[in-house]
Structures are given as C-alpha cells and as structure tokens.
C-alpha cells in the first residue's frame, strides 16, 4: 500500500524533544521511533495520566497576503471545544507560521494550549504535530500532511480551497476529514458547529 511507503519516508529526528523527562527504556537518541515516542505521550507511565493530544496547524502568511483569507479565531475555538467535549483530558499543540498570533488569540486564554517554540523550523513543527492523535487544520498542504501523519479525526475549515487555487474540493479533502458548518467566511462565523 502506498501509504505505508510514504510513512516510511517520513523519518523524524527528535532532538527537539530530548529535554522532556520521559522513560525511554532501551531507546537512545539514535534509535527512538516515532511510534514509541507517540505511545509515551498518549499513554505515559504512572503516575502520569493519559492525555489526548490534538494538533492544530494555523497557516496565515501567504494566505493573508495572496488569498486575502484568514481563519477566524471563532472557528478555531469551536473546533477546540468539539474535542474538549469529546475527550476528558485533551491538550492542544499549535504550530503556525505566525506563533505570536497563535499565542495572543489562543495560547494566553487556555491552559490546555501549547505552542511550538519560535526556534522550531517547519520540520520540527511537523514532527511535533505528528505525535498527536487528532488534528484541527486551517489551510494548505502543510496542514493536510500533518493531519495525514497524525491519523485520527481531522476538523478542517470548509473555506478551503479557495477558487484562486483551482483545486477540486473532492481531490483536496480526503473522506476522513470532518467539516463543521462554521468556516472562516464572514457570513458563516458564529453559526452552529455541527458534524
């Protein structure tokens, strides 16, 4: 199957996470696997309690300037609240090309939100997001790939792709994406969030 071959190509080096105090038993920096590290984060050894990690990718940069589109904070909060209702103990890990925006609008208001450090480059962000179990994405192929690597449920803003991208929706969105009735479109902001 092609997905198995692609997953084998995505090998992450986890130098960024070695400061986390985890019991890695027989693994070392040279041989820790993504699957093992993910299992430690989602099912940590006692006395730590299991946590459901939700990856969030927020793309702004060129989408603000070229497409003149910005994902609304309302959409992101509604998507986060969907997961908060679904899972008792969840945490959100945000990667973005505008980490100040993420911190100002989501990170300062919620104790269950963590933002990847500014020192992380895009590969560090992707490797970190891939450790999560479910995803909230805004736009672009980076978020799409993060969601694919994470697996689990994906909540995606229905405002994408935009017509300027000349992309057929059925080709862009895989069948495992969930779509809220809310999107970043001004006409839909504040509408009910249903799946």
PALOLUM-56982 format. One line per 3 residues: number of its first residue (from 1); their letters; for each residue x, y, z of N, C-alpha, C. Coordinates in pm, whole numbers, plus 50000, padded with zeros to 5 digits. Example, Ala and Ser with C-alpha at 12.3 -4.5 7.8 and 13.67 -1.06 7.14 Angstrom:
REM PALOLUM-56982
1) AS) 51319 49431 50780 51230 49550 50780 51320 49670 50780; 51285 49775 50708 51367 49894 50714 51290 50003 50787
***
This chain:
REM PALOLUM-56982
1) XXX) 50085 49882 50000 50000 50000 50000 50090 50125 50000; 50051 50222 49922 50132 50343 49905 50148 50421 50036; 50045 50421 50121 50054 50497 50247 50164 50442 50337
4) XXX) 50187 50312 50335 50294 50253 50416 50430 50300 50364; 50446 50304 50232 50571 50351 50173 50596 50497 50206; 50492 50579 50199 50508 50722 50229 50545 50741 50375
7) XXX) 50478 50670 50465 50509 50683 50608 50654 50644 50638; 50707 50548 50565 50847 50508 50585 50943 50620 50545; 50899 50704 50452 50983 50816 50407 50987 50929 50508
10) XXX) 50887 50939 50592 50880 51045 50694 50947 50996 50822; 51076 51007 50827 51151 50970 50947 51193 51099 51016; 51150 51115 51140 51179 51237 51214 51294 51214 51310
13) XXX) 51376 51315 51324 51481 51315 51425 51429 51399 51540; 51426 51343 51661 51358 51406 51772 51450 51480 51867; 51550 51548 51814 51642 51621 51901 51569 51727 51982
16) XXX) 51460 51779 51930 51386 51886 51999 51313 51836 52122; 51287 51707 52133 51208 51657 52245 51293 51589 52352; 51422 51589 52339 51505 51516 52434 51514 51581 52571
19) XXX) 51467 51704 52585 51465 51768 52716 51341 51727 52796; 51248 51656 52732 51128 51609 52802 51167 51488 52886; 51137 51490 53018 51176 51378 53103 51086 51256 53084
22) XXX) 51120 51172 52985 51044 51051 52959 51132 50930 52985; 51071 50822 53029 51144 50697 53047 51149 50627 52911; 51264 50633 52845 51277 50576 52712 51331 50434 52713
25) XXX) 51336 50371 52828 51385 50233 52848 51508 50205 52762; 51500 50115 52667 51618 50075 52590 51645 50163 52469; 51562 50265 52448 51583 50352 52333 51685 50460 52367
28) XXX) 51756 50504 52265 51851 50614 52278 51815 50720 52175; 51887 50829 52177 51864 50934 52078 51877 50879 51935; 51958 50780 51918 51985 50727 51784 51878 50630 51735
31) XXX) 51805 50564 51826 51712 50462 51777 51567 50477 51824; 51532 50590 51884 51393 50608 51925 51305 50617 51800; 51191 50551 51804 51100 50554 51689 50985 50651 51717
34) XXX) 50928 50699 51610 50813 50789 51622 50698 50719 51694; 50672 50595 51658 50562 50519 51719 50581 50505 51871; 50704 50476 51914 50731 50460 52057 50714 50593 52131
37) XXX) 50768 50700 52075 50756 50830 52140 50610 50874 52148; 50534 50850 52040 50392 50884 52041 50318 50805 52148; 50353 50678 52164 50286 50596 52266 50317 50647 52407
40) XXX) 50437 50699 52429 50471 50754 52560 50392 50881 52591; 50368 50960 52488 50294 51084 52509 50145 51059 52530; 50091 50960 52461 49947 50933 52472 49913 50837 52585
43) XXX) 50006 50752 52621 49986 50658 52732 50110 50660 52821; 50129 50767 52895 50251 50780 52975 50254 50683 53092; 50375 50653 53140 50387 50564 53256 50329 50631 53381
46) XXX) 50280 50550 53474 50228 50603 53601 50340 50679 53671; 50311 50783 53741 50182 50833 53786 50117 50933 53690; 50174 50951 53571 50116 51046 53475 49985 50990 53420
49) XXX) 49891 51080 53387 49763 51036 53335 49761 51049 53182; 49688 50960 53114 49680 50968 52968 49620 51101 52922; 49672 51150 52813 49626 51276 52753 49597 51250 52606
52) XXX) 49491 51310 52556 49462 51307 52413 49519 51435 52353; 49619 51421 52266 49685 51537 52206 49620 51569 52072; 49584 51696 52055 49522 51745 51932 49620 51842 51865
55) XXX) 49658 51812 51743 49746 51900 51666 49662 52010 51601; 49715 52131 51603 49650 52242 51532 49754 52309 51445; 49724 52319 51316 49811 52397 51228 49734 52519 51181
58) XXX) 49792 52636 51202 49730 52762 51161 49821 52825 51057; 49774 52831 50934 49850 52895 50827 49796 53035 50806; 49888 53131 50804 49849 53270 50781 49932 53327 50665
61) XXX) 50053 53369 50688 50147 53419 50588 50090 53454 50453; 50119 53369 50353 50077 53396 50216 49925 53389 50199; 49856 53319 50287 49710 53316 50276 49649 53452 50310
64) XXX) 49714 53527 50396 49667 53662 50426 49696 53756 50311; 49815 53748 50254 49854 53843 50151 49806 53803 50012; 49824 53677 49974 49791 53635 49839 49642 53605 49822
67) XXX) 49584 53529 49915 49443 53490 49903 49349 53582 49979; 49405 53668 50064 49325 53762 50144 49222 53688 50231; 49267 53577 50292 49179 53495 50376 49249 53468 50508
70) XXX) 49173 53475 50615 49227 53447 50747 49128 53356 50820; 49177 53251 50879 49091 53163 50957 49048 53237 51083; 48922 53229 51115 48871 53302 51231 48906 53230 51361
73) XXX) 48927 53308 51464 48950 53254 51597 48824 53182 51644; 48708 53229 51602 48582 53161 51637 48583 53016 51587; 48624 52997 51462 48632 52861 51408 48726 52775 51492
76) XXX) 48844 52827 51522 48943 52751 51598 48890 52717 51737; 48827 52812 51804 48771 52785 51937 48659 52683 51930; 48574 52691 51829 48466 52593 51814 48522 52453 51789
79) XXX) 48625 52444 51706 48686 52315 51679 48752 52259 51806; 48820 52346 51882 48883 52302 52007 48777 52256 52106; 48667 52329 52115 48559 52290 52207 48495 52157 52166
82) XXX) 48492 52129 52037 48443 51998 51989 48527 51887 52053; 48659 51901 52048 48747 51799 52106 48742 51800 52259; 48725 51915 52319 48714 51920 52466 48591 51843 52513
85) XXX) 48483 51850 52437 48362 51773 52473 48382 51624 52447; 48457 51592 52346 48474 51453 52306 48573 51378 52395; 48676 51447 52444 48781 51384 52525 48794 51455 52659
88) XXX) 48797 51379 52766 48803 51436 52901 48932 51512 52926; 49043 51457 52886 49173 51516 52918 49252 51539 52789; 49222 51649 52718 49294 51675 52594 49379 51801 52606
91) XXX) 49482 51804 52524 49572 51919 52515 49591 51949 52367; 49618 52077 52339 49632 52122 52201 49775 52168 52177; 49834 52120 52070 49967 52162 52030 49954 52239 51900
94) XXX) 49991 52367 51903 49976 52454 51787 50110 52479 51720; 50111 52463 51588 50222 52506 51504 50165 52605 51405; 50239 52710 51378 50190 52814 51289 50307 52892 51230
97) XXX) 50281 52955 51117 50381 53046 51062 50367 53184 51127; 50274 53196 51222 50255 53320 51298 50228 53282 51444; 50334 53247 51514 50320 53198 51652 50275 53307 51748
100) XXX) 50306 53433 51718 50258 53543 51802 50105 53551 51795; 50050 53535 51675 49905 53534 51657 49843 53419 51737; 49903 53301 51726 49851 53184 51798 49853 53208 51949
103) XXX) 49962 53262 51998 49974 53287 52142 49875 53392 52188; 49864 53499 52114 49774 53609 52152 49628 53566 52150; 49588 53489 52050 49446 53455 52033 49403 53325 52098
106) XXX) 49496 53233 52122 49459 53103 52178 49543 53064 52299; 49670 53091 52294 49762 53045 52397 49749 53115 52531; 49721 53244 52529 49710 53319 52654 49579 53295 52726
109) XXX) 49481 53242 52656 49346 53227 52713 49317 53086 52765; 49398 52989 52728 49367 52850 52759 49488 52778 52817; 49470 52716 52932 49582 52644 52995 49609 52510 52928
112) XXX) 49522 52465 52838 49543 52338 52770 49604 52355 52631; 49655 52474 52603 49714 52505 52473 49864 52523 52485; 49937 52456 52397 50083 52468 52391 50122 52505 52250
115) XXX) 50214 52598 52236 50259 52644 52105 50404 52603 52086; 50435 52548 51971 50573 52507 51946 50663 52630 51955; 50787 52611 52002 50878 52726 52019 50910 52796 51887
118) XXX) 50940 52926 51896 50978 53001 51778 51107 52948 51715; 51188 52881 51796 51314 52826 51745 51292 52705 51655; 51172 52646 51657 51142 52531 51572 51132 52576 51427
121) XXX) 51193 52500 51338 51171 52525 51196 51054 52437 51152; 51013 52447 51028 50892 52378 50984 50900 52226 51002; 51018 52167 50988 51032 52023 51009 51010 51984 51155
124) XXX) 51061 52066 51249 51037 52041 51391 50888 52050 51422; 50822 52150 51365 50678 52166 51386 50602 52044 51334; 50636 51998 51215 50565 51884 51157 50588 51758 51239
127) XXX) 50711 51735 51282 50741 51618 51365 50664 51624 51497; 50653 51743 51555 50580 51759 51681 50431 51735 51661; 50373 51792 51556 50231 51771 51529 50201 51623 51504
130) XXX) 50291 51554 51436 50270 51414 51403 50265 51324 51526; 50307 51374 51641 50298 51297 51765 50157 51296 51825; 50071 51382 51773 49935 51394 51828 49844 51283 51776
133) XXX) 49719 51283 51824 49623 51179 51786 49513 51227 51692; 49482 51357 51696 49378 51415 51611 49425 51553 51568; 49352 51615 51475 49401 51739 51416 49290 51840 51389
136) XXX) 49328 51968 51400 49248 52081 51353 49337 52154 51254; 49290 52173 51131 49372 52242 51033 49295 52358 50971; 49371 52452 50919 49309 52567 50855 49320 52554 50704
139) XXX) 49440 52566 50649 49455 52562 50504 49593 52517 50464; 49604 52474 50341 49734 52445 50284 49776 52300 50294; 49875 52266 50214 49924 52129 50208 50000 52088 50334
142) XXX) 50063 52184 50403 50136 52152 50526 50040 52095 50631; 49929 52163 50652 49828 52114 50747 49769 51982 50702; 49748 51966 50571 49694 51841 50517 49789 51726 50551
145) XXX) 49920 51745 50526 50018 51640 50555 50029 51613 50704; 50022 51718 50784 50025 51698 50930 49908 51609 50972; 49790 51639 50919 49671 51560 50952 49687 51416 50906
148) XXX) 49741 51395 50789 49761 51260 50737 49859 51182 50825; 49967 51247 50866 50065 51180 50951 50010 51150 51090; 49927 51239 51142 49868 51219 51274 49770 51103 51272
151) XXX) 49687 51095 51170 49579 50997 51168 49466 51049 51255; 49376 50966 51296 49267 51009 51383 49169 51099 51310; 49092 51176 51387 48993 51267 51330 49058 51398 51290
154) XXX) 49004 51458 51185 49054 51587 51136 48936 51682 51121; 48947 51797 51183 48848 51904 51164 48915 52007 51074; 48849 52039 50963 48907 52130 50864 48807 52240 50834
157) XXX) 48857 52361 50821 48774 52476 50786 48724 52458 50642; 48594 52466 50622 48536 52442 50490 48560 52557 50392; 48628 52660 50434 48653 52774 50347 48763 52746 50245
160) XXX) 48827 52632 50254 48937 52599 50164 48903 52475 50084; 48959 52457 49967 49046 52550 49897 48966 52666 49837; 49032 52776 49816 48967 52895 49758 48970 52882 49607
163) XXX) 48876 52947 49537 48870 52935 49390 49002 52970 49321; 49074 53064 49377 49201 53106 49317 49302 52990 49310; 49284 52889 49395 49376 52775 49397 49349 52675 49284
166) XXX) 49233 52686 49219 49196 52596 49109 49214 52450 49148; 49158 52416 49262 49169 52281 49315 49028 52224 49334; 49007 52104 49288 48876 52039 49303 48862 51991 49447
169) XXX) 48756 52035 49513 48734 52000 49655 48746 51850 49682; 48687 51768 49597 48688 51624 49618 48830 51567 49611; 48919 51634 49540 49059 51590 49532 49140 51640 49651
172) XXX) 49101 51755 49703 49175 51816 49814 49143 51751 49948; 49015 51724 49971 48972 51672 50101 48955 51521 50098; 49030 51449 50179 49008 51305 50189 48879 51277 50265
175) XXX) 48826 51157 50254 48698 51126 50318 48704 51125 50471; 48822 51123 50531 48833 51118 50676 48834 51256 50740; 48820 51361 50663 48810 51496 50720 48667 51521 50768
178) XXX) 48653 51589 50882 48523 51631 50933 48503 51778 50900; 48381 51817 50866 48357 51954 50827 48252 52018 50917; 48289 52122 50988 48189 52194 51066 48104 52281 50974
181) XXX) 47989 52319 51020 47906 52411 50944 47966 52550 50945; 48054 52576 51042 48120 52705 51053 48244 52705 50964; 48275 52819 50909 48402 52835 50837 48454 52974 50863
184) XXX) 48563 53008 50798 48623 53139 50816 48547 53247 50740; 48456 53206 50653 48381 53306 50578 48304 53395 50673; 48310 53526 50655 48237 53616 50745 48089 53582 50756
187) XXX) 48027 53534 50648 47884 53501 50653 47854 53382 50744; 47955 53296 50769 47931 53176 50848 47982 53186 50991; 48059 53287 51023 48114 53299 51157 47999 53313 51257
190) XXX) 48004 53234 51362 47901 53240 51464 47787 53142 51441; 47791 53068 51329 47686 52970 51306 47714 52846 51388; 47617 52758 51394 47633 52639 51478 47743 52549 51426
193) XXX) 47803 52476 51516 47915 52387 51485 47863 52246 51493; 47839 52184 51379 47781 52051 51375 47864 51961 51286; 47864 51833 51319 47933 51735 51235 47833 51636 51182
***
